[in-house]
Amino acid sequence: MRNHILILLAGANGTGKSYTSKIIKKAFPRLNLIPLDLFKEHIYDEIGFDNVAQKNLLDEIARQRFYDAIKMLMNLNKPLLGDYPFSYKQRPCLVELVKKYDYNVLTIRLEAKECVLYERQKLRDLDHSRHLGHLVSHYHLGDRRDESALDNLPSFEYFSKRIHERGYETFHLGTLITLNVNDYRKIDYNDLLNKIALFVDDRQ
């Protein structure tokens, strides 16, 4: 594997990026996994927020920390795997970093019907392993989960609108692989890993 590789695991919420990233990481252990959500969760716990405006500000700080981490790892010539619903918001900074450090980019975009994604996202949000900061408009470390207070859960209309406005379903940089994830049982992960291996090997 050549070091100057950036794999972006993209797609809307509910596509199974976290699960897929674990499969990819296991097959290619040299990849440095940098999920943007982890940066958000750290800063939610570190600072906390009292309203949506403060939460949005923390999200922006988390994105900057994410870019700083990419920059540091690229400066060390490390191969990278990023996991997030990438959109127009992240594209300019990623383009700049890729150009500056001369990285080859592979985007793996997970795709499914919006109705399928929405139901999956609802189940994920209600799972107690989901960080509370994603689900509320007021959060500080130590807050306890109260199902009746989960006031930041999107309606289907908002969920769908966000997908299209942010371009989750069209985002890509570099080489693009699309993966249909409507039915997890039908996904051929071995085929995906073979395609990734070809991309990596072609650039050795």
ChimeraX attribute file (.defattr): number of C-alpha atoms within 10 A of each C-alpha:
attribute: neighborCount
match mode: 1-to-1
recipient: residues
	/A:1	15
	/A:2	14
	/A:3	18
	/A:4	21
	/A:5	23
	/A:6	25
	/A:7	27
	/A:8	26
	/A:9	25
	/A:10	26
	/A:11	29
	/A:12	28
	/A:13	21
	/A:14	23
	/A:15	27
	/A:16	19
	/A:17	22
	/A:18	13
	/A:19	9
	/A:20	16
	/A:21	19
	/A:22	13
	/A:23	15
	/A:24	20
	/A:25	15
	/A:26	11
	/A:27	15
	/A:28	17
	/A:29	12
	/A:30	14
	/A:31	20
	/A:32	17
	/A:33	17
	/A:34	19
	/A:35	18
	/A:36	20
	/A:37	17
	/A:38	15
	/A:39	19
	/A:40	23
	/A:41	18
	/A:42	14
	/A:43	19
	/A:44	23
	/A:45	17
	/A:46	11
	/A:47	13
	/A:48	18
	/A:49	22
	/A:50	12
	/A:51	12
	/A:52	13
	/A:53	11
	/A:54	15
	/A:55	23
	/A:56	13
	/A:57	12
	/A:58	20
	/A:59	19
	/A:60	14
	/A:61	15
	/A:62	21
	/A:63	19
	/A:64	16
	/A:65	16
	/A:66	20
	/A:67	18
	/A:68	13
	/A:69	14
	/A:70	23
	/A:71	17
	/A:72	12
	/A:73	14
	/A:74	22
	/A:75	12
	/A:76	12
	/A:77	16
	/A:78	19
	/A:79	24
	/A:80	23
	/A:81	24
	/A:82	22
	/A:83	22
	/A:84	20
	/A:85	25
	/A:86	24
	/A:87	21
	/A:88	14
	/A:89	12
	/A:90	14
	/A:91	14
	/A:92	10
	/A:93	14
	/A:94	18
	/A:95	14
	/A:96	11
	/A:97	17
	/A:98	20
	/A:99	11
	/A:100	12
	/A:101	14
	/A:102	13
	/A:103	22
	/A:104	20
	/A:105	23
	/A:106	21
	/A:107	23
	/A:108	23
	/A:109	25
	/A:110	24
	/A:111	22
	/A:112	17
	/A:113	11
	/A:114	18
	/A:115	13
	/A:116	14
	/A:117	22
	/A:118	21
	/A:119	13
	/A:120	15
	/A:121	20
	/A:122	16
	/A:123	12
	/A:124	14
	/A:125	18
	/A:126	14
	/A:127	11
	/A:128	9
	/A:129	8
	/A:130	12
	/A:131	17
	/A:132	24
	/A:133	24
	/A:134	18
	/A:135	19
	/A:136	20
	/A:137	20
	/A:138	21
	/A:139	20
	/A:140	15
	/A:141	15
	/A:142	7
	/A:143	11
	/A:144	9
	/A:145	14
	/A:146	9
	/A:147	9
	/A:148	6
	/A:149	11
	/A:150	17
	/A:151	11
	/A:152	13
	/A:153	16
	/A:154	14
	/A:155	11
	/A:156	15
	/A:157	9
	/A:158	10
	/A:159	18
	/A:160	16
	/A:161	12
	/A:162	14
	/A:163	18
	/A:164	13
	/A:165	11
	/A:166	16
	/A:167	18
	/A:168	22
	/A:169	20
	/A:170	15
	/A:171	18
	/A:172	24
	/A:173	17
	/A:174	15
	/A:175	12
	/A:176	15
	/A:177	15
	/A:178	15
	/A:179	17
	/A:180	15
	/A:181	20
	/A:182	17
	/A:183	9
	/A:184	11
	/A:185	7
	/A:186	9
	/A:187	13
	/A:188	12
	/A:189	14
	/A:190	12
	/A:191	10
	/A:192	17
	/A:193	15
	/A:194	12
	/A:195	13
	/A:196	20
	/A:197	14
	/A:198	11
	/A:199	18
	/A:200	22
	/A:201	11
	/A:202	10
	/A:203	12
	/A:204	9
